[in-house]
Amino acid sequence: MYRRIRDLREDKDLNQTQVAKILGMSQTGYSKYETGENDLPTAILIKLADFYDVSIDYLLNRTDKQEMNK
């Protein structure tokens, strides 16, 4: 899961500070999500899925399909 949020961030040419600002948190706090040091809270998981326009299942490695069911 943590690799996916890093890959999505890098695919958009964003750094951790930029994503952290979007989420309303510090870069250090966000970095701990990418490294797996801290688990992703549900609210952050939802924000990331919405921001990257992917399904939560994709972020959680439950599917390789990025698209959300609409």
PQR file of N, CA, C, O and H, with PARSE charges and radii, in Angstrom:
ATOM      1  N   MET A   1       0.835  -1.187   0.000 -0.4000 1.5000
ATOM      2  CA  MET A   1       0.000   0.000   0.000 -0.0000 2.0000
ATOM      3  C   MET A   1       0.878   1.249   0.000  0.5500 1.7000
ATOM      4  O   MET A   1       0.608   2.196  -0.737 -0.5500 1.4000
ATOM      5  N   TYR A   2       1.912   1.255   0.809 -0.4000 1.5000
ATOM      6  CA  TYR A   2       2.721   2.461   0.957 -0.0000 2.0000
ATOM      7  C   TYR A   2       3.465   2.793  -0.328  0.5500 1.7000
ATOM      8  O   TYR A   2       3.669   3.961  -0.656 -0.5500 1.4000
ATOM      9  H   TYR A   2       2.133   0.485   1.408  0.4000 1.0000
ATOM     10  N   ARG A   3       3.861   1.771  -1.038 -0.4000 1.5000
ATOM     11  CA  ARG A   3       4.539   1.982  -2.325 -0.0000 2.0000
ATOM     12  C   ARG A   3       3.589   2.658  -3.317  0.5500 1.7000
ATOM     13  O   ARG A   3       4.007   3.502  -4.109 -0.5500 1.4000
ATOM     14  H   ARG A   3       3.695   0.821  -0.771  0.4000 1.0000
ATOM     15  N   ARG A   4       2.336   2.289  -3.268 -0.4000 1.5000
ATOM     16  CA  ARG A   4       1.371   2.866  -4.210 -0.0000 2.0000
ATOM     17  C   ARG A   4       1.186   4.362  -3.997  0.5500 1.7000
ATOM     18  O   ARG A   4       1.112   5.115  -4.968 -0.5500 1.4000
ATOM     19  H   ARG A   4       1.996   1.603  -2.625  0.4000 1.0000
ATOM     20  N   ILE A   5       1.112   4.804  -2.754 -0.4000 1.5000
ATOM     21  CA  ILE A   5       0.908   6.242  -2.568 -0.0000 2.0000
ATOM     22  C   ILE A   5       2.163   7.018  -2.989  0.5500 1.7000
ATOM     23  O   ILE A   5       2.062   8.148  -3.466 -0.5500 1.4000
ATOM     24  H   ILE A   5       1.172   4.192  -1.966  0.4000 1.0000
ATOM     25  N   ARG A   6       3.322   6.422  -2.816 -0.4000 1.5000
ATOM     26  CA  ARG A   6       4.544   7.077  -3.296 -0.0000 2.0000
ATOM     27  C   ARG A   6       4.566   7.116  -4.822  0.5500 1.7000
ATOM     28  O   ARG A   6       4.879   8.147  -5.418 -0.5500 1.4000
ATOM     29  H   ARG A   6       3.404   5.504  -2.429  0.4000 1.0000
ATOM     30  N   ASP A   7       4.233   5.986  -5.452 -0.4000 1.5000
ATOM     31  CA  ASP A   7       4.232   5.933  -6.919 -0.0000 2.0000
ATOM     32  C   ASP A   7       3.229   6.924  -7.511  0.5500 1.7000
ATOM     33  O   ASP A   7       3.533   7.598  -8.495 -0.5500 1.4000
ATOM     34  H   ASP A   7       3.979   5.148  -4.968  0.4000 1.0000
ATOM     35  N   LEU A   8       2.046   7.016  -6.922 -0.4000 1.5000
ATOM     36  CA  LEU A   8       1.048   7.961  -7.417 -0.0000 2.0000
ATOM     37  C   LEU A   8       1.541   9.400  -7.275  0.5500 1.7000
ATOM     38  O   LEU A   8       1.344  10.219  -8.173 -0.5500 1.4000
ATOM     39  H   LEU A   8       1.799   6.468  -6.123  0.4000 1.0000
ATOM     40  N   ARG A   9       2.174   9.700  -6.165 -0.4000 1.5000
ATOM     41  CA  ARG A   9       2.719  11.040  -5.949 -0.0000 2.0000
ATOM     42  C   ARG A   9       3.790  11.352  -6.986  0.5500 1.7000
ATOM     43  O   ARG A   9       3.786  12.424  -7.591 -0.5500 1.4000
ATOM     44  H   ARG A   9       2.334   9.034  -5.436  0.4000 1.0000
ATOM     45  N   GLU A  10       4.701  10.414  -7.185 -0.4000 1.5000
ATOM     46  CA  GLU A  10       5.781  10.628  -8.147 -0.0000 2.0000
ATOM     47  C   GLU A  10       5.252  10.725  -9.576  0.5500 1.7000
ATOM     48  O   GLU A  10       5.787  11.492 -10.376 -0.5500 1.4000
ATOM     49  H   GLU A  10       4.704   9.543  -6.693  0.4000 1.0000
ATOM     50  N   ASP A  11       4.215   9.962  -9.909 -0.4000 1.5000
ATOM     51  CA  ASP A  11       3.621  10.032 -11.246 -0.0000 2.0000
ATOM     52  C   ASP A  11       3.067  11.423 -11.539  0.5500 1.7000
ATOM     53  O   ASP A  11       3.021  11.841 -12.696 -0.5500 1.4000
ATOM     54  H   ASP A  11       3.780   9.339  -9.258  0.4000 1.0000
ATOM     55  N   LYS A  12       2.648  12.136 -10.504 -0.4000 1.5000
ATOM     56  CA  LYS A  12       2.125  13.497 -10.669 -0.0000 2.0000
ATOM     57  C   LYS A  12       3.214  14.556 -10.473  0.5500 1.7000
ATOM     58  O   LYS A  12       2.926  15.752 -10.423 -0.5500 1.4000
ATOM     59  H   LYS A  12       2.686  11.795  -9.564  0.4000 1.0000
ATOM     60  N   ASP A  13       4.464  14.103 -10.363 -0.4000 1.5000
ATOM     61  CA  ASP A  13       5.607  14.997 -10.162 -0.0000 2.0000
ATOM     62  C   ASP A  13       5.417  15.915  -8.962  0.5500 1.7000
ATOM     63  O   ASP A  13       5.709  17.110  -9.017 -0.5500 1.4000
ATOM     64  H   ASP A  13       4.697  13.131 -10.404  0.4000 1.0000
ATOM     65  N   LEU A  14       4.920  15.329  -7.876 -0.4000 1.5000
ATOM     66  CA  LEU A  14       4.740  16.072  -6.631 -0.0000 2.0000
ATOM     67  C   LEU A  14       5.758  15.601  -5.608  0.5500 1.7000
ATOM     68  O   LEU A  14       6.198  14.452  -5.638 -0.5500 1.4000
ATOM     69  H   LEU A  14       4.683  14.359  -7.831  0.4000 1.0000
ATOM     70  N   ASN A  15       6.130  16.500  -4.699 -0.4000 1.5000
ATOM     71  CA  ASN A  15       6.983  16.074  -3.603 -0.0000 2.0000
ATOM     72  C   ASN A  15       6.122  15.855  -2.358  0.5500 1.7000
ATOM     73  O   ASN A  15       4.936  16.186  -2.347 -0.5500 1.4000
ATOM     74  H   ASN A  15       5.773  17.434  -4.674  0.4000 1.0000
ATOM     75  N   GLN A  16       6.721  15.306  -1.328 -0.4000 1.5000
ATOM     76  CA  GLN A  16       5.967  14.995  -0.111 -0.0000 2.0000
ATOM     77  C   GLN A  16       5.402  16.251   0.536  0.5500 1.7000
ATOM     78  O   GLN A  16       4.303  16.215   1.089 -0.5500 1.4000
ATOM     79  H   GLN A  16       7.684  15.037  -1.337  0.4000 1.0000
ATOM     80  N   THR A  17       6.121  17.343   0.478 -0.4000 1.5000
ATOM     81  CA  THR A  17       5.652  18.593   1.076 -0.0000 2.0000
ATOM     82  C   THR A  17       4.376  19.072   0.400  0.5500 1.7000
ATOM     83  O   THR A  17       3.460  19.547   1.072 -0.5500 1.4000
ATOM     84  H   THR A  17       7.014  17.372   0.029  0.4000 1.0000
ATOM     85  N   GLN A  18       4.305  18.953  -0.918 -0.4000 1.5000
ATOM     86  CA  GLN A  18       3.115  19.387  -1.649 -0.0000 2.0000
ATOM     87  C   GLN A  18       1.895  18.542  -1.277  0.5500 1.7000
ATOM     88  O   GLN A  18       0.810  19.080  -1.057 -0.5500 1.4000
ATOM     89  H   GLN A  18       5.048  18.567  -1.464  0.4000 1.0000
ATOM     90  N   VAL A  19       2.071  17.232  -1.207 -0.4000 1.5000
ATOM     91  CA  VAL A  19       0.952  16.349  -0.852 -0.0000 2.0000
ATOM     92  C   VAL A  19       0.545  16.585   0.601  0.5500 1.7000
ATOM     93  O   VAL A  19      -0.644  16.614   0.919 -0.5500 1.4000
ATOM     94  H   VAL A  19       2.952  16.795  -1.386  0.4000 1.0000
ATOM     95  N   ALA A  20       1.521  16.750   1.468 -0.4000 1.5000
ATOM     96  CA  ALA A  20       1.221  17.009   2.882 -0.0000 2.0000
ATOM     97  C   ALA A  20       0.392  18.286   3.024  0.5500 1.7000
ATOM     98  O   ALA A  20      -0.543  18.332   3.825 -0.5500 1.4000
ATOM     99  H   ALA A  20       2.487  16.726   1.210  0.4000 1.0000
ATOM    100  N   LYS A  21       0.723  19.302   2.266 -0.4000 1.5000
ATOM    101  CA  LYS A  21      -0.034  20.561   2.323 -0.0000 2.0000
ATOM    102  C   LYS A  21      -1.485  20.350   1.877  0.5500 1.7000
ATOM    103  O   LYS A  21      -2.409  20.894   2.480 -0.5500 1.4000
ATOM    104  H   LYS A  21       1.482  19.264   1.616  0.4000 1.0000
ATOM    105  N   ILE A  22      -1.675  19.571   0.835 -0.4000 1.5000
ATOM    106  CA  ILE A  22      -3.029  19.253   0.350 -0.0000 2.0000
ATOM    107  C   ILE A  22      -3.823  18.539   1.435  0.5500 1.7000
ATOM    108  O   ILE A  22      -5.024  18.762   1.586 -0.5500 1.4000
ATOM    109  H   ILE A  22      -0.925  19.129   0.345  0.4000 1.0000
ATOM    110  N   LEU A  23      -3.140  17.677   2.194 -0.4000 1.5000
ATOM    111  CA  LEU A  23      -3.792  16.911   3.259 -0.0000 2.0000
ATOM    112  C   LEU A  23      -3.891  17.691   4.568  0.5500 1.7000
ATOM    113  O   LEU A  23      -4.543  17.238   5.508 -0.5500 1.4000
ATOM    114  H   LEU A  23      -2.164  17.497   2.072  0.4000 1.0000
ATOM    115  N   GLY A  24      -3.253  18.850   4.637 -0.4000 1.5000
ATOM    116  CA  GLY A  24      -3.296  19.659   5.843 -0.0000 2.0000
ATOM    117  C   GLY A  24      -2.452  19.090   6.970  0.5500 1.7000
ATOM    118  O   GLY A  24      -2.868  19.084   8.129 -0.5500 1.4000
ATOM    119  H   GLY A  24      -2.723  19.217   3.873  0.4000 1.0000
ATOM    120  N   MET A  25      -1.258  18.610   6.619 -0.4000 1.5000
ATOM    121  CA  MET A  25      -0.387  18.009   7.624 -0.0000 2.0000
ATOM    122  C   MET A  25       1.063  18.350   7.313  0.5500 1.7000
ATOM    123  O   MET A  25       1.354  18.994   6.305 -0.5500 1.4000
ATOM    124  H   MET A  25      -0.920  18.616   5.678  0.4000 1.0000
ATOM    125  N   SER A  26       1.971  17.918   8.182 -0.4000 1.5000
ATOM    126  CA  SER A  26       3.386  18.171   7.966 -0.0000 2.0000
ATOM    127  C   SER A  26       3.970  17.164   6.976  0.5500 1.7000
ATOM    128  O   SER A  26       3.425  16.081   6.763 -0.5500 1.4000
ATOM    129  H   SER A  26       1.734  17.395   9.001  0.4000 1.0000
ATOM    130  N   GLN A  27       5.089  17.554   6.383 -0.4000 1.5000
ATOM    131  CA  GLN A  27       5.783  16.647   5.474 -0.0000 2.0000
ATOM    132  C   GLN A  27       6.265  15.420   6.231  0.5500 1.7000
ATOM    133  O   GLN A  27       6.212  14.304   5.713 -0.5500 1.4000
ATOM    134  H   GLN A  27       5.531  18.434   6.555  0.4000 1.0000
ATOM    135  N   THR A  28       6.735  15.623   7.453 -0.4000 1.5000
ATOM    136  CA  THR A  28       7.226  14.507   8.269 -0.0000 2.0000
ATOM    137  C   THR A  28       6.114  13.500   8.537  0.5500 1.7000
ATOM    138  O   THR A  28       6.320  12.291   8.434 -0.5500 1.4000
ATOM    139  H   THR A  28       6.778  16.529   7.874  0.4000 1.0000
ATOM    140  N   GLY A  29       4.939  14.007   8.880 -0.4000 1.5000
ATOM    141  CA  GLY A  29       3.800  13.117   9.123 -0.0000 2.0000
ATOM    142  C   GLY A  29       3.420  12.330   7.887  0.5500 1.7000
ATOM    143  O   GLY A  29       3.154  11.130   7.961 -0.5500 1.4000
ATOM    144  H   GLY A  29       4.771  14.990   8.963  0.4000 1.0000
ATOM    145  N   TYR A  30       3.395  13.014   6.742 -0.4000 1.5000
ATOM    146  CA  TYR A  30       3.057  12.322   5.494 -0.0000 2.0000
ATOM    147  C   TYR A  30       4.129  11.292   5.143  0.5500 1.7000
ATOM    148  O   TYR A  30       3.812  10.188   4.701 -0.5500 1.4000
ATOM    149  H   TYR A  30       3.611  13.989   6.682  0.4000 1.0000
ATOM    150  N   SER A  31       5.386  11.649   5.338 -0.4000 1.5000
ATOM    151  CA  SER A  31       6.485  10.743   5.028 -0.0000 2.0000
ATOM    152  C   SER A  31       6.334   9.420   5.768  0.5500 1.7000
ATOM    153  O   SER A  31       6.661   8.361   5.232 -0.5500 1.4000
ATOM    154  H   SER A  31       5.644  12.546   5.697  0.4000 1.0000
ATOM    155  N   LYS A  32       5.842   9.482   6.991 -0.4000 1.5000
ATOM    156  CA  LYS A  32       5.664   8.256   7.784 -0.0000 2.0000
ATOM    157  C   LYS A  32       4.595   7.339   7.190  0.5500 1.7000
ATOM    158  O   LYS A  32       4.630   6.130   7.417 -0.5500 1.4000
ATOM    159  H   LYS A  32       5.576  10.342   7.427  0.4000 1.0000
ATOM    160  N   TYR A  33       3.655   7.891   6.439 -0.4000 1.5000
ATOM    161  CA  TYR A  33       2.675   7.051   5.733 -0.0000 2.0000
ATOM    162  C   TYR A  33       3.360   6.328   4.575  0.5500 1.7000
ATOM    163  O   TYR A  33       3.141   5.136   4.364 -0.5500 1.4000
ATOM    164  H   TYR A  33       3.627   8.873   6.254  0.4000 1.0000
ATOM    165  N   GLU A  34       4.191   7.056   3.827 -0.4000 1.5000
ATOM    166  CA  GLU A  34       4.854   6.449   2.668 -0.0000 2.0000
ATOM    167  C   GLU A  34       5.844   5.361   3.075  0.5500 1.7000
ATOM    168  O   GLU A  34       6.028   4.385   2.348 -0.5500 1.4000
ATOM    169  H   GLU A  34       4.369   8.025   3.998  0.4000 1.0000
ATOM    170  N   THR A  35       6.472   5.521   4.213 -0.4000 1.5000
ATOM    171  CA  THR A  35       7.449   4.516   4.648 -0.0000 2.0000
ATOM    172  C   THR A  35       6.800   3.360   5.398  0.5500 1.7000
ATOM    173  O   THR A  35       7.445   2.340   5.639 -0.5500 1.4000
ATOM    174  H   THR A  35       6.323   6.314   4.804  0.4000 1.0000
ATOM    175  N   GLY A  36       5.525   3.509   5.769 -0.4000 1.5000
ATOM    176  CA  GLY A  36       4.836   2.474   6.510 -0.0000 2.0000
ATOM    177  C   GLY A  36       5.064   2.563   8.009  0.5500 1.7000
ATOM    178  O   GLY A  36       4.625   1.692   8.760 -0.5500 1.4000
ATOM    179  H   GLY A  36       5.001   4.338   5.573  0.4000 1.0000
ATOM    180  N   GLU A  37       5.750   3.614   8.445 -0.4000 1.5000
ATOM    181  CA  GLU A  37       5.983   3.793   9.877 -0.0000 2.0000
ATOM    182  C   GLU A  37       4.671   4.041  10.626  0.5500 1.7000
ATOM    183  O   GLU A  37       4.499   3.586  11.757 -0.5500 1.4000
ATOM    184  H   GLU A  37       6.106   4.321   7.834  0.4000 1.0000
ATOM    185  N   ASN A  38       3.753   4.762   9.987 -0.4000 1.5000
ATOM    186  CA  ASN A  38       2.419   4.995  10.549 -0.0000 2.0000
ATOM    187  C   ASN A  38       1.370   4.451   9.592  0.5500 1.7000
ATOM    188  O   ASN A  38       1.525   4.545   8.375 -0.5500 1.4000
ATOM    189  H   ASN A  38       3.893   5.131   9.068  0.4000 1.0000
ATOM    190  N   ASP A  39       0.312   3.889  10.138 -0.4000 1.5000
ATOM    191  CA  ASP A  39      -0.814   3.452   9.319 -0.0000 2.0000
ATOM    192  C   ASP A  39      -1.599   4.655   8.831  0.5500 1.7000
ATOM    193  O   ASP A  39      -1.657   5.690   9.497 -0.5500 1.4000
ATOM    194  H   ASP A  39       0.187   3.813  11.127  0.4000 1.0000
ATOM    195  N   LEU A  40      -2.198   4.506   7.666 -0.4000 1.5000
ATOM    196  CA  LEU A  40      -3.021   5.573   7.100 -0.0000 2.0000
ATOM    197  C   LEU A  40      -4.377   5.616   7.792  0.5500 1.7000
ATOM    198  O   LEU A  40      -5.097   4.617   7.783 -0.5500 1.4000
ATOM    199  H   LEU A  40      -2.150   3.666   7.126  0.4000 1.0000
ATOM    200  N   PRO A  41      -4.741   6.740   8.389 -0.5600 1.5000
ATOM    201  CA  PRO A  41      -6.084   6.856   8.947  0.2800 2.0000
ATOM    202  C   PRO A  41      -7.115   6.871   7.809  0.5500 1.7000
ATOM    203  O   PRO A  41      -6.810   7.267   6.684 -0.5500 1.4000
ATOM    204  N   THR A  42      -8.302   6.446   8.115 -0.4000 1.5000
ATOM    205  CA  THR A  42      -9.357   6.373   7.096 -0.0000 2.0000
ATOM    206  C   THR A  42      -9.565   7.714   6.396  0.5500 1.7000
ATOM    207  O   THR A  42      -9.704   7.754   5.173 -0.5500 1.4000
ATOM    208  H   THR A  42      -8.550   6.124   9.028  0.4000 1.0000
ATOM    209  N   ALA A  43      -9.588   8.801   7.147 -0.4000 1.5000
ATOM    210  CA  ALA A  43      -9.824  10.121   6.548 -0.0000 2.0000
ATOM    211  C   ALA A  43      -8.742  10.476   5.532  0.5500 1.7000
ATOM    212  O   ALA A  43      -9.043  11.050   4.485 -0.5500 1.4000
ATOM    213  H   ALA A  43      -9.475   8.768   8.140  0.4000 1.0000
ATOM    214  N   ILE A  44      -7.500  10.147   5.824 -0.4000 1.5000
ATOM    215  CA  ILE A  44      -6.390  10.422   4.901 -0.0000 2.0000
ATOM    216  C   ILE A  44      -6.482   9.501   3.694  0.5500 1.7000
ATOM    217  O   ILE A  44      -6.231   9.927   2.567 -0.5500 1.4000
ATOM    218  H   ILE A  44      -7.255   9.681   6.675  0.4000 1.0000
ATOM    219  N   LEU A  45      -6.833   8.263   3.918 -0.4000 1.5000
ATOM    220  CA  LEU A  45      -7.004   7.299   2.831 -0.0000 2.0000
ATOM    221  C   LEU A  45      -8.055   7.802   1.835  0.5500 1.7000
ATOM    222  O   LEU A  45      -7.848   7.734   0.624 -0.5500 1.4000
ATOM    223  H   LEU A  45      -7.037   7.917   4.834  0.4000 1.0000
ATOM    224  N   ILE A  46      -9.161   8.298   2.343 -0.4000 1.5000
ATOM    225  CA  ILE A  46     -10.226   8.820   1.486 -0.0000 2.0000
ATOM    226  C   ILE A  46      -9.745  10.048   0.718  0.5500 1.7000
ATOM    227  O   ILE A  46     -10.002  10.167  -0.480 -0.5500 1.4000
ATOM    228  H   ILE A  46      -9.329   8.353   3.327  0.4000 1.0000
ATOM    229  N   LYS A  47      -9.052  10.957   1.393 -0.4000 1.5000
ATOM    230  CA  LYS A  47      -8.534  12.157   0.724 -0.0000 2.0000
ATOM    231  C   LYS A  47      -7.562  11.796  -0.387  0.5500 1.7000
ATOM    232  O   LYS A  47      -7.609  12.384  -1.468 -0.5500 1.4000
ATOM    233  H   LYS A  47      -8.843  10.860   2.366  0.4000 1.0000
ATOM    234  N   LEU A  48      -6.687  10.838  -0.134 -0.4000 1.5000
ATOM    235  CA  LEU A  48      -5.729  10.425  -1.157 -0.0000 2.0000
ATOM    236  C   LEU A  48      -6.431   9.771  -2.349  0.5500 1.7000
ATOM    237  O   LEU A  48      -6.091  10.047  -3.499 -0.5500 1.4000
ATOM    238  H   LEU A  48      -6.649  10.360   0.743  0.4000 1.0000
ATOM    239  N   ALA A  49      -7.398   8.913  -2.077 -0.4000 1.5000
ATOM    240  CA  ALA A  49      -8.144   8.262  -3.161 -0.0000 2.0000
ATOM    241  C   ALA A  49      -8.864   9.313  -4.006  0.5500 1.7000
ATOM    242  O   ALA A  49      -8.869   9.227  -5.234 -0.5500 1.4000
ATOM    243  H   ALA A  49      -7.674   8.688  -1.142  0.4000 1.0000
ATOM    244  N   ASP A  50      -9.464  10.292  -3.357 -0.4000 1.5000
ATOM    245  CA  ASP A  50     -10.149  11.357  -4.091 -0.0000 2.0000
ATOM    246  C   ASP A  50      -9.159  12.209  -4.883  0.5500 1.7000
ATOM    247  O   ASP A  50      -9.406  12.539  -6.043 -0.5500 1.4000
ATOM    248  H   ASP A  50      -9.459  10.361  -2.359  0.4000 1.0000
ATOM    249  N   PHE A  51      -8.052  12.560  -4.261 -0.4000 1.5000
ATOM    250  CA  PHE A  51      -7.053  13.405  -4.920 -0.0000 2.0000
ATOM    251  C   PHE A  51      -6.474  12.724  -6.155  0.5500 1.7000
ATOM    252  O   PHE A  51      -6.346  13.352  -7.207 -0.5500 1.4000
ATOM    253  H   PHE A  51      -7.851  12.293  -3.318  0.4000 1.0000
ATOM    254  N   TYR A  52      -6.125  11.453  -6.037 -0.4000 1.5000
ATOM    255  CA  TYR A  52      -5.528  10.727  -7.153 -0.0000 2.0000
ATOM    256  C   TYR A  52      -6.576  10.094  -8.076  0.5500 1.7000
ATOM    257  O   TYR A  52      -6.230   9.521  -9.110 -0.5500 1.4000
ATOM    258  H   TYR A  52      -6.228  10.943  -5.183  0.4000 1.0000
ATOM    259  N   ASP A  53      -7.842  10.197  -7.704 -0.4000 1.5000
ATOM    260  CA  ASP A  53      -8.950   9.636  -8.480 -0.0000 2.0000
ATOM    261  C   ASP A  53      -8.763   8.132  -8.705  0.5500 1.7000
ATOM    262  O   ASP A  53      -8.881   7.622  -9.819 -0.5500 1.4000
ATOM    263  H   ASP A  53      -8.123  10.662  -6.864  0.4000 1.0000
ATOM    264  N   VAL A  54      -8.469   7.453  -7.605 -0.4000 1.5000
ATOM    265  CA  VAL A  54      -8.334   5.992  -7.626 -0.0000 2.0000
ATOM    266  C   VAL A  54      -9.220   5.418  -6.525  0.5500 1.7000
ATOM    267  O   VAL A  54      -9.689   6.140  -5.645 -0.5500 1.4000
ATOM    268  H   VAL A  54      -8.373   7.867  -6.700  0.4000 1.0000
ATOM    269  N   SER A  55      -9.435   4.127  -6.590 -0.4000 1.5000
ATOM    270  CA  SER A  55     -10.252   3.487  -5.565 -0.0000 2.0000
ATOM    271  C   SER A  55      -9.430   3.253  -4.294  0.5500 1.7000
ATOM    272  O   SER A  55      -8.206   3.135  -4.339 -0.5500 1.4000
ATOM    273  H   SER A  55      -9.054   3.541  -7.304  0.4000 1.0000
ATOM    274  N   ILE A  56     -10.118   3.192  -3.187 -0.4000 1.5000
ATOM    275  CA  ILE A  56      -9.463   2.844  -1.928 -0.0000 2.0000
ATOM    276  C   ILE A  56      -8.916   1.428  -2.012  0.5500 1.7000
ATOM    277  O   ILE A  56      -7.851   1.145  -1.464 -0.5500 1.4000
ATOM    278  H   ILE A  56     -11.113   3.288  -3.150  0.4000 1.0000
ATOM    279  N   ASP A  57      -9.619   0.545  -2.682 -0.4000 1.5000
ATOM    280  CA  ASP A  57      -9.120  -0.822  -2.862 -0.0000 2.0000
ATOM    281  C   ASP A  57      -7.771  -0.824  -3.583  0.5500 1.7000
ATOM    282  O   ASP A  57      -6.903  -1.641  -3.273 -0.5500 1.4000
ATOM    283  H   ASP A  57     -10.484   0.775  -3.127  0.4000 1.0000
ATOM    284  N   TYR A  58      -7.594   0.077  -4.535 -0.4000 1.5000
ATOM    285  CA  TYR A  58      -6.314   0.172  -5.228 -0.0000 2.0000
ATOM    286  C   TYR A  58      -5.224   0.614  -4.250  0.5500 1.7000
ATOM    287  O   TYR A  58      -4.137   0.036  -4.232 -0.5500 1.4000
ATOM    288  H   TYR A  58      -8.298   0.741  -4.787  0.4000 1.0000
ATOM    289  N   LEU A  59      -5.507   1.628  -3.445 -0.4000 1.5000
ATOM    290  CA  LEU A  59      -4.527   2.101  -2.470 -0.0000 2.0000
ATOM    291  C   LEU A  59      -4.168   1.020  -1.460  0.5500 1.7000
ATOM    292  O   LEU A  59      -3.031   0.959  -0.990 -0.5500 1.4000
ATOM    293  H   LEU A  59      -6.390   2.097  -3.460  0.4000 1.0000
ATOM    294  N   LEU A  60      -5.125   0.174  -1.129 -0.4000 1.5000
ATOM    295  CA  LEU A  60      -4.903  -0.884  -0.142 -0.0000 2.0000
ATOM    296  C   LEU A  60      -4.368  -2.182  -0.751  0.5500 1.7000
ATOM    297  O   LEU A  60      -4.262  -3.199  -0.067 -0.5500 1.4000
ATOM    298  H   LEU A  60      -6.048   0.224  -1.511  0.4000 1.0000
ATOM    299  N   ASN A  61      -4.029  -2.137  -2.055 -0.4000 1.5000
ATOM    300  CA  ASN A  61      -3.503  -3.316  -2.757 -0.0000 2.0000
ATOM    301  C   ASN A  61      -4.507  -4.455  -2.854  0.5500 1.7000
ATOM    302  O   ASN A  61      -4.119  -5.619  -2.954 -0.5500 1.4000
ATOM    303  H   ASN A  61      -4.115  -1.310  -2.612  0.4000 1.0000
ATOM    304  N   ARG A  62      -5.774  -4.132  -2.825 -0.4000 1.5000
ATOM    305  CA  ARG A  62      -6.800  -5.172  -2.959 -0.0000 2.0000
ATOM    306  C   ARG A  62      -7.144  -5.434  -4.413  0.5500 1.7000
ATOM    307  O   ARG A  62      -7.784  -6.433  -4.741 -0.5500 1.4000
ATOM    308  H   ARG A  62      -6.089  -3.187  -2.744  0.4000 1.0000
ATOM    309  N   THR A  63      -6.709  -4.519  -5.293 -0.4000 1.5000
ATOM    310  CA  THR A  63      -6.912  -4.671  -6.725 -0.0000 2.0000
ATOM    311  C   THR A  63      -5.809  -3.915  -7.448  0.5500 1.7000
ATOM    312  O   THR A  63      -5.205  -2.996  -6.896 -0.5500 1.4000
ATOM    313  H   THR A  63      -6.189  -3.707  -5.027  0.4000 1.0000
ATOM    314  N   ASP A  64      -5.556  -4.311  -8.679 -0.4000 1.5000
ATOM    315  CA  ASP A  64      -4.597  -3.578  -9.510 -0.0000 2.0000
ATOM    316  C   ASP A  64      -5.318  -2.584 -10.419  0.5500 1.7000
ATOM    317  O   ASP A  64      -4.683  -1.852 -11.179 -0.5500 1.4000
ATOM    318  H   ASP A  64      -6.047  -5.058  -9.127  0.4000 1.0000
ATOM    319  N   LYS A  65      -6.629  -2.566 -10.334 -0.4000 1.5000
ATOM    320  CA  LYS A  65      -7.452  -1.672 -11.135 -0.0000 2.0000
ATOM    321  C   LYS A  65      -7.604  -0.347 -10.396  0.5500 1.7000
ATOM    322  O   LYS A  65      -8.150  -0.301  -9.294 -0.5500 1.4000
ATOM    323  H   LYS A  65      -7.144  -3.160  -9.716  0.4000 1.0000
ATOM    324  N   GLN A  66      -7.117   0.730 -11.010 -0.4000 1.5000
ATOM    325  CA  GLN A  66      -7.146   2.028 -10.347 -0.0000 2.0000
ATOM    326  C   GLN A  66      -8.531   2.667 -10.320  0.5500 1.7000
ATOM    327  O   GLN A  66      -8.846   3.413  -9.394 -0.5500 1.4000
ATOM    328  H   GLN A  66      -6.674   0.693 -11.905  0.4000 1.0000
ATOM    329  N   GLU A  67      -9.345   2.390 -11.301 -0.4000 1.5000
ATOM    330  CA  GLU A  67     -10.624   3.074 -11.443 -0.0000 2.0000
ATOM    331  C   GLU A  67     -11.555   2.814 -10.268  0.5500 1.7000
ATOM    332  O   GLU A  67     -11.601   1.717  -9.713 -0.5500 1.4000
ATOM    333  H   GLU A  67      -9.090   1.783 -12.053  0.4000 1.0000
ATOM    334  N   MET A  68     -12.285   3.846  -9.911 -0.4000 1.5000
ATOM    335  CA  MET A  68     -13.305   3.698  -8.868 -0.0000 2.0000
ATOM    336  C   MET A  68     -14.589   3.203  -9.522  0.5500 1.7000
ATOM    337  O   MET A  68     -14.855   3.508 -10.685 -0.5500 1.4000
ATOM    338  H   MET A  68     -12.248   4.738 -10.362  0.4000 1.0000
ATOM    339  N   ASN A  69     -15.371   2.452  -8.787 -0.4000 1.5000
ATOM    340  CA  ASN A  69     -16.679   2.032  -9.293 -0.0000 2.0000
ATOM    341  C   ASN A  69     -17.624   3.227  -9.210  0.5500 1.7000
ATOM    342  O   ASN A  69     -17.841   3.796  -8.140 -0.5500 1.4000
ATOM    343  H   ASN A  69     -15.154   2.205  -7.842  0.4000 1.0000
ATOM    344  N   LYS A  70     -18.170   3.584 -10.340 -0.4000 1.5000
ATOM    345  CA  LYS A  70     -19.059   4.757 -10.368 -0.0000 2.0000
ATOM    346  C   LYS A  70     -20.423   4.368 -10.835  0.5500 1.7000
ATOM    347  O   LYS A  70     -21.310   5.217 -10.925 -0.5500 1.4000
ATOM    348  H   LYS A  70     -17.994   3.122 -11.209  0.4000 1.0000
TER
END
